């Protein structure tokens, strides 16, 4: 289990969650299913069948707290997009390549690698247990040629059995991306991506600050890599799974395995949105109007900010939105407005749908029902 509740960046403890949910939270927490235990199901071709770990949600790694160093390795995993049977479930990607930071849980997306302007970091790609080459490419920051992470232009590929350390300067504040740049069209679609955050000097966090990565998937690739007899071509890509931080609704609302935006009345909420998929996603917030305060690592001047309730996020784009939790306390959707992206197969709602949840509404019957849909029960 994790120690906190909600999306990466929210530090609400289980104790606080129980207090807010009353008896609903107590009953659910009695036997909560966090989804991080190894799967017992056989996967892959018959000769490759065995146990794969389940990829957890991303965690924030504060790299300056560990001597400005972090090690990433790829772990072949299964992604429980929505393991329940409600709302078109279960939805699972039977094989992904998760990133594991140090000794943490492997996750898809990979961990949020966070540092501060001027605190340059060393990122070691540990490929000693891998069966294929990988690299690491960081967007946004200005780095030396050999640290760009592209094998065809730097001549550096981290082969199986090898390690390589990248020197990544923290010289461009903002929200950026990282991903494998070896056979990029396949390796990103297998889960090798994450957020790289550089806080500017003197940064003042909001009351609630969250990280959300959007991703569209054509599950045929993941099923083919798991040994299923399916046909897949990147030139004929047809996404059928849509996730926020690796989960689809209603699992997105699961307080430990998903990414609910849990707020108190009057909170200033800042959400760093990143798109590591290949399609645009217009994200809409119900009953809350926000301002875009950052784009691709650049601050948006206050004079250029205006209130809106939908923001389009292009592939590889990052936008940071900010709003006040000043609505009637309740439960409000936050979702992609391409309605087919808000589905699990033919079931609606599902997919790329999350929620803004006020603590005052967490002891309600409707919240208890949503927790049941999300699989948060004893």
N, C-alpha and C positions, 0 to 999 in steps of 0.2 A: 504494500500500500504506500501511497504518498503521504506526506505530512501535512499537506495543504489542500484546500478545496478551491475549485474554479480554474480558470484559464491560467497559463503560465504568466507570472507576474503578480497574481493576486495572492496575498498571504493571509488567507482566512483559514484558521485551524479547524480541525474536526470538532473540537470543543465549542468553538464559536458557531459552527454549523448546527450542532445539536441544540444549542441554546436558541438559535433563530427558528429552527424547524419544530421545536417542541417535541411532542410524542411522535410526529411523522419522522423526524430525524432519528429519534431513539430507535424506533422499530427498524428503520432501514439500516442503521449502522450496526445493528446486532449481528448482521452477517453479510456486510457489503461485499460485492464482487468487484475488485479493482481491476481485474483483467490482466495481471502481469505474470501469472504462473505459466510454466511451459505447457504447450498443448500436448495432449496425449494421442492425438489423431495422427495416423500415418499420412505423410505427404510425399509428393514427388514420384519419380519412377519407382517401380518395385524394388530395384536394387539400391535406391537412395532413400527408401522410407525410413523415417525416424522421427524424433521429437524436435520440433522447432520452438524457440521461445516466442511469446507474443510480444509484439512491439508496443511499448507503452506510449503515453503522451509525452510531448517534449518538456524538458525541465530547463530552468535558467541556470547557466554556469557563469558565475561571477569570476572571471579569469584572474583579475588582480588579487583575489583572495587566495589563489593557489600559485603564487609566485609568477604570474603572467604566463603560465604554461598549461596546456590542455592536450590530451591525447585522444584522437578519434580513431575508431576502428569500425569496419563494416561487419554487421552480424546478420546472417541470413535468418529471417524471421517470418512470422505470419502477422498480418495486420487485421485485428478484429474491428472492422469499421463500424459495425453495429451487430454485436453478437446475440442480441435478443430476437424474439420472433414477432415483435410488434412493428407496425408501420413498414411492412415489406421486408423485414429481417428474416433470418440473419443475413448480413452482408459481410463478406470476408475476402481479403486478398490473400490467397494461399501461399504466396512467396513474395517477400520484399527484402530489400537490403537496407537494414536500419543502421543508423549511426549510434555508436555507444561512446559517451564521453567518460574517460577514465573507468571507474568501476560502477558507474550509474546504470540504470536500466536502458537497454537499447530502445530507440524511439524513432517513429516516423510521424512528423518531421524530426530531423535531428535536433539536438539540444540547441537552445538559444545561447549563443556564445556572446557574452556581454563584457565590455571593458569600458574604459573612460579615455577620452581624448588625451593623447600623450602617453598612455600606458600600452606600449607596443606588446604584442603577444607572440608566443611561439606555439604553433599548432603542429603536432606530430601526427602524421597519418601512419598508423600501425597496420601494415598489411601482411604481417608475418603468418597469420592463419588463413589468409584469403586464397581463393582459387582463381582469381582474375586480377588484372591490373586496375588501379584506381588513381585518381589525383584529387586535389582540392583547389577550387577556384573561388576567390572572394571578390564579390562585387564592391564597387564604391570607393574603396580606399586606394591611394596611390602607393604602389609597391615596386620593387625592382623586377626586372624582366624575368629572372629565373624563379621568382615566387608567384608568377601569374597562374600557374596550375594547368596550363594547356599543353598537352604532350607534343602536339605537332609543331608548336612555335617555340617552346622552351627546350625541347629535347629531354625533358624529365618525365618519366613514367614510373610510378611506384609499383613494381612487379610483385607478384606473390612471394612471400617470404622476406620482403623488405620493409624498412621504415624510412620515412623522409620527413624532415622538419621544415615547415614553411615559416618564414619571418613575415608577420603581418603587422604593418604599422597602423596605429590608431590615429591617423592624421586627417580623416574626414568624418566628423561627427554625423550621426544619424543612423537610420535603420537600413541595413544592407542584406545581401543574401550570400550564402555559400553553397556549393554543390560540386559533385564529381564532374570533371570535364573529360573523362575518358569515355568514348562512345556515349556522348552526352544524351542523345535522343533516347537511349535505353536506360542509362543509369539513373537519370532523374526520375523517369517513370517507374523505376524500381524502388524509389524512396530515398535516394541519396541527396538530400537537400536540407537546408535549415536557414535560420535567421542569424545574422551577425549584427550586433548592436554596439555602437560607439556613443556613449553619452558625452555631450559636450562638457567642458570644464564648467563647474558651477551649476550643473544640471539640477533642476528642481522637479522631482517626480510628482505626478498627480496623486490624488487620493487613491485611485485605483488605476493601475497601469498594466496593460495586457499585451500579449503577442499572439497574433493569429495568422496562420499560413493557410492559404486557399490552394486546393489541388484538384484537378480533374484527372481521372484514370480511365484507361481502356483496360478492363480486367482481363482481356484475352492475353495480354503480354504476361501478366503475373501468373495466370493459369498455365500458359505455355511453359514458363520457366519452372513451374511446379510439376511439369511432366504430363499435363493434360493434352489430349489430341485436339488442339484448336489451331486455327490459322490466324496469324497476326502479321501485319505490316505497318510500320510507322507512316507509310504513305496512305494507308487506309485506316487511320486511327478514328475510332468512334467511341468517345468516352461514355461510360455507363455508371460510374461511381464518382461522387462529388463530396469532398471532405473539407472540414475545418479542423486544423490540427490533427489530421489523420482519422477523424471520426465523422460519421453521418448522423443526421437526426433520426431517432431521438437520442442516440448515444452522446451527441454533442452536449446535451443537458445533464449528463451524468456528472455529479459534482467532483468526482476524483478522476474519472477516465475521460471526461469531456472538457468543454471549455465554456461553461456558463459565465456570463458577465454578472457577477453578484455585487450589488451596490446597496448603499444606504442613501436615504434622502439627503440631497445636497452635495453628494460626492462629485468631485471633478474627475471625469473618467477619460483616460487616454488609451487608445487602442492602436498598436502598430500593426497594420495590415500588410501582408506580403503575398504575392501570387507566384508560386513555384510551378504552376501548371502551364498549359499551352493555350488556354482560352481566356477571354475577358470575363470578368465577373462583376456585375453591378450590384454592390452590396447596399441594402436598404435597412434603415433602423426605424422600427415602429415607435411613434409617439415621442421621438427624441430628434432634435435637429443639432447637427454637429458642424464644426469648422475643420477644414484640413489645415493642419499646422506644420506638417513636414511632407516633402515629396522627394523620394529617392535620396534621402540624406540631407536635403537642403531645407532650411527653415523657410516657411512661407511668410512674407512680411504681413504684419497685422492688417495693413491697409488693403491687402489682396484677399483676406479671409472673409468668408460670408457663410451664413447658415444654410445648410442643405440637409437632405435626408437620404440621398443616394450617391454613391461614389463608385465609379468604374475603375477596376484594378486590372491593368493589362499584364500579360505574361512578364515576369521578372520585375514588375513595378512594385514600389512600396509607397504607401501613403499612411500618415499618422493622423487620426481623427481625434477630436476632443469635444466633449459635451458635459453639461451638468445634469446630474440625475435629479431632475426637477418635475418629473411627471407624477401623476397619481400612482402611488406605490402599487405595483402589480407585476405581471409577467408579460414582456413584450418581445416579439420576434426581431431577429437580426438575420437577414437572409439574402442570398443571391436572387435577383429579380428576373433572371432567365428561369422561368418556372420549371422547365425540364431539369434544371440543375437542383431543384428543391424536391427531388423525388428519389426513392429507392426502387429502381426498376419501374414498374407501372403503379407503384404506391405513392400517393401524395397525402401528407407531407413526408419529407425525408431529405436525404442529401445535404446540401449546403445551407442548413438552417440552424441557427443558434438562438440564444435568447438573452435578454437583459432582465435579470431577476432581482427584484427588491427584497431585501431581507424581511421586510414587514409582510410580504406575501408568502413566505416560505413555510408558514404553519397552516396554510390553507388546504382545503380538499383538492383543489385543482393542481396545486404543486405536488401533492402526494400522488395524484394520478400520473403526472408527468414523470415523476421519479420511477413509477412502476413501468411506464413505457420505456424509460431509459435503462431499465434493468437494475435500478438501485433499490434492492429489497433484501430482506433477510430470508 
